[in-house]
């Protein structure tokens, strides 16, 4: 299920583009993506993990959390995802996303990261 909690960070076209990328990526790799963009409640990693654990199928889910104010990016993957996508692959995705974020391209960075994770998961089948 595509979820984008984004507050006022995206316009309608960007939100639609992210949703479309999520749907296509979920179809490609059969895992579920959720995106949270906003302030974290305390430390980012525990907050992201708590959000991930509330998803319908956390084992088969990827949560991407971005806190633009604190300049934080966290990606939490479920156990089934970790069997298909390595930590090294996630680190490369994070690096690519951060480069786009640094250029002011938040929506594009999210779309690229989602697509890359899906491609890594699909390629390992």
C-alpha positions as CSV (number, residue, x, y, z in Angstrom):
1,X,0.0,0.0,0.0
2,X,1.5,3.3,-1.0
3,X,1.7,5.8,1.8
4,X,3.1,9.3,1.7
5,X,2.9,11.3,4.9
6,X,4.3,14.6,3.7
7,X,2.8,17.6,5.3
8,X,3.5,20.6,3.1
9,X,6.7,19.4,1.6
10,X,5.3,18.5,-1.8
11,X,2.9,20.0,-4.4
12,X,0.2,17.8,-5.9
13,X,2.2,16.8,-8.9
14,X,5.2,15.7,-6.8
15,X,2.9,13.8,-4.5
16,X,1.3,12.0,-7.5
17,X,4.7,11.2,-8.9
18,X,5.9,9.7,-5.7
19,X,2.7,7.6,-5.3
20,X,3.1,6.4,-8.9
21,X,6.7,5.4,-8.3
22,X,5.7,3.6,-5.1
23,X,3.0,1.6,-7.0
24,X,5.3,0.7,-9.8
25,X,8.0,-0.3,-7.4
26,X,5.7,-2.4,-5.3
27,X,4.6,-4.2,-8.5
28,X,8.2,-4.8,-9.5
29,X,9.5,-6.2,-6.3
30,X,6.4,-7.3,-4.4
31,X,7.4,-5.4,-1.2
32,X,5.5,-2.5,0.3
33,X,6.9,1.0,0.4
34,X,5.9,3.7,2.9
35,X,7.4,7.2,3.0
36,X,7.3,9.6,5.9
37,X,8.5,13.2,5.4
38,X,8.3,15.4,8.5
39,X,9.7,16.0,11.9
40,X,10.8,13.0,14.0
41,X,9.7,12.6,17.6
42,X,13.1,12.4,19.3
43,X,15.9,10.3,17.7
44,X,15.3,9.5,14.1
45,X,16.2,5.8,13.9
46,X,14.0,4.7,16.8
47,X,11.1,6.8,15.5
48,X,11.5,5.3,12.0
49,X,11.6,1.8,13.5
50,X,8.4,2.5,15.5
51,X,6.7,3.7,12.3
52,X,7.9,0.7,10.4
53,X,6.6,-1.7,13.1
54,X,3.1,-0.2,12.7
55,X,2.8,-1.0,9.0
56,X,0.4,-3.8,7.9
57,X,3.2,-6.2,6.9
58,X,6.5,-4.9,8.4
59,X,8.4,-8.0,7.4
60,X,7.7,-7.2,3.7
61,X,8.0,-3.4,4.0
62,X,10.4,-0.6,3.4
63,X,10.0,2.7,5.3
64,X,11.8,5.7,4.1
65,X,11.9,8.6,6.6
66,X,13.1,12.0,5.8
67,X,13.2,14.9,8.3
68,X,14.2,17.9,6.1
69,X,14.5,20.2,9.1
70,X,17.1,18.0,10.8
71,X,18.5,16.8,7.5
72,X,18.0,13.1,8.4
73,X,17.3,10.1,6.2
74,X,16.5,6.7,7.6
75,X,15.5,3.6,5.6
76,X,14.1,0.7,7.7
77,X,13.6,-2.7,6.0
78,X,11.7,-5.8,7.1
79,X,13.3,-9.2,7.4
80,X,12.1,-10.4,4.0
81,X,13.4,-7.3,2.3
82,X,16.8,-7.7,4.0
83,X,17.1,-11.2,2.4
84,X,16.9,-9.6,-1.0
85,X,18.5,-6.2,-0.5
86,X,21.9,-5.9,1.2
87,X,22.9,-3.2,3.7
88,X,25.6,-2.1,1.1
89,X,22.9,-1.6,-1.5
90,X,20.8,0.4,0.9
91,X,23.9,2.5,1.7
92,X,24.3,3.3,-2.0
93,X,20.7,4.2,-2.3
94,X,21.0,6.6,0.7
95,X,24.1,8.2,-0.9
96,X,22.2,8.8,-4.2
97,X,19.2,10.2,-2.4
98,X,21.3,12.5,-0.2
99,X,23.0,13.9,-3.3
100,X,19.6,14.9,-4.8
101,X,18.3,16.2,-1.5
102,X,21.4,18.4,-1.3
103,X,20.5,19.9,-4.7
104,X,17.0,20.7,-3.4
105,X,15.3,17.8,-5.1
106,X,13.4,16.1,-2.3
107,X,10.7,14.4,-4.5
108,X,13.2,13.3,-7.1
109,X,15.5,11.9,-4.4
110,X,12.6,9.9,-2.9
111,X,11.5,8.6,-6.3
112,X,15.0,7.5,-7.2
113,X,15.6,5.8,-3.9
114,X,12.3,3.9,-4.1
115,X,13.0,2.8,-7.6
116,X,16.6,1.7,-6.8
117,X,15.5,-0.4,-3.8
118,X,12.8,-2.1,-5.9
119,X,15.3,-2.8,-8.7
120,X,17.8,-4.3,-6.2
121,X,15.1,-6.5,-4.7
122,X,13.8,-7.6,-8.1
123,X,17.3,-8.3,-9.4
124,X,18.0,-10.7,-6.5
125,X,15.1,-13.0,-7.4
